[in-house]
């Protein structure tokens, strides 16, 4: 048999090139794996650092609430300006690290879980407040849409499975393209409203033209609304007897540091009247529930913590904790 040496050399060359190619490919894969591992390690370390910075901001919020007078809460308190103060936190950290912390008084919002009473029936006064809020022109809802939404919220949080007028229970939610069950219990998060019939993402979060209802609602609180911290839209929802001019006078009065806001009757002085326009049982000037948001920042990277805190005297209890 005759062996062609040229063929053997060709085969050897091909094998050599193939082996070199394989070695290069393996080296590239190894290098890529090493880089990925290094990036993951760096990201993990950054995440831990950002989380620690955010937690520092959260602890700062707790400290401010601890030192605050629990007998009266308003925008004059230190907690209300914490975001401005926290801008100086960069001095506490290396490499441009800082936290941005805000504290929100949840008593200045409407507790949607209070829409019904213990018997599962409408809490009339809370329904009236929510009706006035949702009926405001800024939300662009028709009266029948407002009623349907409130019926659906009631059905979501009451214990029975019987629809309220044009509300919705399992008989509706189970027929959706992605079916789920009606909770039949109080909401556990405000975002849960998005599951309820009639509440769209645009209505909940708002649009470029209009705010979302989520800015005015909460699932925490004892019921009465703090008129020292309530948004003007919420102030307007407290009574049919309040018009836009009166709301402006109330806001101007509470912004004047010379005025005493300890008693919820201050709105009468603001309006120059002795008439009881707002039901005294609906309002307060102090809060037991706060939301603390703390964002740890380092360059272009950030990590945020959101927590709900209950305050009773000088005692602070964290009710929920979420990393965003």
Legacy VTK file of the C-alpha trace (Angstrom):
# vtk DataFile Version 3.0
C-alpha trace
ASCII
DATASET POLYDATA
POINTS 324 float
0.000 0.000 0.000
1.331 3.411 -0.921
1.116 6.225 1.707
0.825 9.760 0.436
3.003 11.857 2.748
1.335 15.062 1.552
-2.045 13.744 2.708
-0.635 12.845 6.125
0.891 16.308 6.494
-2.441 17.859 5.534
-4.321 15.795 8.084
-1.734 16.645 10.748
-2.085 20.345 9.939
-5.855 20.178 10.188
-5.622 18.340 13.528
-3.135 20.887 14.833
-5.299 23.816 13.799
-8.369 22.123 15.334
-6.519 21.543 18.637
-5.296 25.140 18.720
-8.829 26.343 17.974
-10.225 24.189 20.771
-7.624 25.460 23.221
-8.377 29.088 22.252
-12.109 28.444 22.621
-11.624 26.866 26.047
-9.420 29.788 27.126
-12.021 32.281 25.928
-14.766 30.429 27.795
-12.606 30.271 30.912
-11.839 34.001 30.670
-15.511 34.778 30.172
-16.438 32.680 33.201
-13.768 34.433 35.262
-15.015 37.879 34.197
-18.608 36.902 34.907
-17.602 35.641 38.323
-15.693 38.832 39.050
-18.645 40.986 37.920
-21.062 38.930 40.017
-18.783 39.222 43.027
-18.437 42.973 42.507
-22.211 43.361 42.062
-22.833 41.233 45.140
-20.430 43.363 47.174
-22.050 46.552 45.835
-25.479 45.171 46.668
-24.435 44.431 50.256
-22.911 47.893 50.598
-25.950 49.657 49.116
-28.237 47.619 51.359
-26.195 48.635 54.413
-26.350 52.312 53.383
-30.140 52.076 52.842
-30.536 50.412 56.239
-28.532 53.242 57.820
-31.026 55.697 56.335
-33.913 53.608 57.641
-32.398 53.618 61.140
-32.039 57.387 60.839
-35.770 57.585 60.101
-36.528 55.446 63.149
-34.364 57.673 65.353
-36.138 60.815 64.159
-39.568 59.271 64.837
-38.394 58.142 68.271
-37.386 61.686 69.188
-40.563 63.210 67.735
-43.476 64.336 69.913
-46.130 61.622 69.442
-48.948 63.948 70.566
-48.955 66.065 67.383
-47.683 65.477 63.857
-47.359 68.037 61.094
-45.064 69.056 58.248
-43.176 71.185 60.745
-41.683 68.078 62.360
-38.150 66.925 61.598
-39.368 63.669 60.034
-41.176 65.679 57.340
-37.887 67.278 56.217
-35.704 64.204 56.576
-35.027 63.956 52.834
-33.370 67.380 52.913
-31.318 66.511 55.988
-30.253 63.138 54.605
-28.500 64.857 51.698
-25.594 65.462 54.081
-25.221 61.713 54.742
-22.456 61.488 52.112
-20.026 62.584 54.822
-20.668 59.275 56.604
-19.603 57.018 53.711
-16.643 56.552 51.385
-16.740 56.605 47.579
-19.772 58.891 47.173
-22.118 56.656 49.158
-25.172 58.324 50.676
-28.772 57.638 51.653
-31.979 59.447 50.753
-34.678 58.917 53.362
-38.285 60.078 53.457
-40.942 59.585 56.122
-44.638 59.760 55.237
-47.476 60.112 57.724
-50.005 57.444 56.748
-52.669 59.072 58.916
-52.752 61.793 56.283
-54.260 59.274 53.860
-57.563 57.377 53.628
-57.527 53.843 55.018
-59.312 51.784 52.363
-59.601 48.790 54.714
-61.939 50.902 56.841
-64.536 50.966 54.055
-66.505 48.248 55.857
-67.327 47.647 59.524
-66.943 44.457 61.561
-70.300 43.182 60.276
-69.078 43.442 56.686
-71.384 46.337 55.862
-70.367 49.727 54.536
-68.823 52.113 57.042
-71.033 54.992 55.908
-68.685 57.853 56.763
-65.656 56.190 55.178
-67.693 55.433 52.075
-68.696 59.089 51.830
-65.045 60.201 52.046
-63.944 57.737 49.375
-66.899 58.670 47.172
-66.001 62.356 47.349
-62.333 61.587 46.631
-62.993 59.364 43.598
-65.620 61.789 42.307
-63.146 64.650 42.020
-62.703 65.841 38.411
-58.983 64.992 38.422
-59.794 61.246 38.321
-62.316 61.583 35.482
-64.733 58.939 36.813
-68.481 58.912 36.250
-70.737 58.576 39.339
-71.735 55.024 38.394
-68.048 54.075 37.946
-67.301 55.371 41.441
-70.148 53.314 42.913
-69.060 50.184 41.045
-65.458 50.545 42.247
-66.529 51.006 45.859
-68.847 47.980 45.638
-65.980 45.931 44.211
-63.598 47.028 46.981
-66.230 46.133 49.582
-66.683 42.687 48.009
-62.917 42.153 47.974
-62.530 42.780 51.709
-65.815 41.498 53.145
-66.032 37.845 54.236
-68.958 36.671 52.140
-68.998 35.642 48.492
-72.153 37.544 47.521
-71.648 40.421 45.057
-72.754 43.870 46.247
-74.887 45.382 43.470
-72.349 45.886 40.654
-69.384 44.665 42.676
-67.452 41.431 42.090
-66.766 38.157 43.872
-65.329 34.807 42.738
-68.089 34.488 40.144
-66.360 37.332 38.274
-62.670 36.805 39.016
-62.749 33.082 38.212
-63.946 33.817 34.660
-60.977 36.050 33.764
-58.307 34.922 31.291
-55.993 34.501 34.282
-58.447 33.563 37.048
-57.850 34.150 40.751
-59.912 34.202 43.918
-61.401 37.169 45.697
-59.520 37.737 48.970
-62.608 38.239 51.182
-60.372 39.820 53.812
-58.621 43.169 54.355
-56.014 44.153 51.781
-52.478 43.129 52.702
-50.852 45.625 50.348
-52.090 48.735 48.590
-51.017 47.304 45.218
-53.634 44.594 45.727
-56.185 47.172 44.586
-54.967 46.475 41.043
-56.626 43.067 41.270
-60.026 44.602 41.966
-62.592 45.082 39.230
-62.657 48.627 37.850
-59.237 49.723 39.142
-56.874 50.162 36.218
-53.145 50.812 36.343
-53.806 54.332 35.050
-56.275 55.017 37.854
-53.992 53.488 40.474
-50.618 54.924 39.428
-51.793 57.979 37.524
-50.753 59.369 34.146
-48.901 62.421 32.869
-52.201 64.306 33.023
-53.613 63.062 36.341
-52.419 61.646 39.686
-53.159 58.097 40.778
-55.419 57.178 43.668
-52.550 55.253 45.309
-51.075 58.570 46.471
-54.104 59.191 48.692
-54.834 55.737 50.101
-53.342 53.425 52.713
-54.163 50.059 54.288
-52.812 51.090 57.700
-54.224 53.318 60.399
-56.933 53.677 62.975
-59.295 55.604 60.708
-59.174 59.337 61.579
-57.259 61.470 59.070
-54.529 63.853 60.180
-55.569 67.221 58.768
-52.077 68.560 59.514
-50.564 66.308 56.829
-53.455 65.402 54.518
-53.166 66.335 50.849
-55.551 69.113 49.715
-57.556 66.534 47.727
-58.104 64.529 50.903
-59.042 67.647 52.847
-61.676 68.311 50.209
-63.027 64.785 50.600
-63.641 65.236 54.327
-66.812 67.288 53.923
-69.274 68.471 51.304
-69.102 71.874 53.008
-65.516 72.536 51.889
-64.783 74.225 48.567
-61.432 74.869 46.864
-61.031 78.364 48.374
-61.588 76.999 51.874
-59.042 74.236 51.277
-56.467 76.824 50.198
-57.130 78.808 53.386
-56.624 75.665 55.506
-53.348 74.802 53.764
-52.074 78.369 54.161
-53.027 78.346 57.856
-51.193 75.106 58.643
-48.124 76.313 56.713
-47.852 79.352 58.971
-45.581 78.332 61.860
-47.233 80.892 64.128
-50.481 78.914 64.169
-51.218 76.170 66.701
-52.093 72.817 65.093
-52.437 70.690 68.222
-56.243 70.649 68.137
-58.078 69.517 65.000
-60.515 72.408 65.440
-57.817 74.733 64.064
-59.548 74.556 60.691
-62.355 76.681 62.164
-59.859 79.454 62.930
-58.448 79.080 59.435
-61.914 79.553 57.950
-63.040 82.183 60.452
-66.061 80.199 61.633
-67.421 78.424 64.694
-69.414 76.033 62.541
-68.508 72.334 62.673
-67.943 71.642 58.980
-65.949 68.422 59.416
-67.145 65.541 61.579
-64.766 65.587 64.613
-64.640 61.783 64.571
-63.081 61.810 61.112
-60.018 63.915 61.893
-57.007 63.998 64.175
-53.679 65.823 64.483
-51.417 62.869 65.256
-50.390 59.591 63.709
-49.398 56.111 64.797
-48.410 54.771 61.367
-45.583 55.936 59.115
-43.920 54.768 55.926
-40.130 55.027 55.803
-38.391 54.857 52.415
-34.613 54.794 52.387
-32.526 54.601 49.227
-28.833 53.724 49.412
-26.960 55.419 46.572
-23.436 54.951 45.240
-22.749 56.511 41.862
-25.351 55.255 39.393
-26.346 52.276 41.540
-28.986 52.256 44.253
-31.060 49.987 46.479
-34.247 51.029 48.271
-36.008 49.851 51.413
-39.687 50.515 52.136
-41.038 49.830 55.613
-44.234 50.508 57.549
-43.707 51.463 61.182
-46.214 51.710 64.008
-45.464 54.170 66.778
-47.021 53.962 70.222
-45.520 56.509 72.556
-41.772 55.923 72.333
-42.208 52.359 71.091
-41.632 51.665 67.383
-42.675 48.424 65.674
-41.783 47.489 62.101
-44.951 46.033 60.528
-43.575 45.348 57.049
-40.223 45.490 55.295
-39.596 45.349 51.556
-36.483 45.740 49.397
-37.403 47.406 46.104
LINES 1 325
324 0 1 2 3 4 5 6 7 8 9 10 11 12 13 14 15 16 17 18 19 20 21 22 23 24 25 26 27 28 29 30 31 32 33 34 35 36 37 38 39 40 41 42 43 44 45 46 47 48 49 50 51 52 53 54 55 56 57 58 59 60 61 62 63 64 65 66 67 68 69 70 71 72 73 74 75 76 77 78 79 80 81 82 83 84 85 86 87 88 89 90 91 92 93 94 95 96 97 98 99 100 101 102 103 104 105 106 107 108 109 110 111 112 113 114 115 116 117 118 119 120 121 122 123 124 125 126 127 128 129 130 131 132 133 134 135 136 137 138 139 140 141 142 143 144 145 146 147 148 149 150 151 152 153 154 155 156 157 158 159 160 161 162 163 164 165 166 167 168 169 170 171 172 173 174 175 176 177 178 179 180 181 182 183 184 185 186 187 188 189 190 191 192 193 194 195 196 197 198 199 200 201 202 203 204 205 206 207 208 209 210 211 212 213 214 215 216 217 218 219 220 221 222 223 224 225 226 227 228 229 230 231 232 233 234 235 236 237 238 239 240 241 242 243 244 245 246 247 248 249 250 251 252 253 254 255 256 257 258 259 260 261 262 263 264 265 266 267 268 269 270 271 272 273 274 275 276 277 278 279 280 281 282 283 284 285 286 287 288 289 290 291 292 293 294 295 296 297 298 299 300 301 302 303 304 305 306 307 308 309 310 311 312 313 314 315 316 317 318 319 320 321 322 323
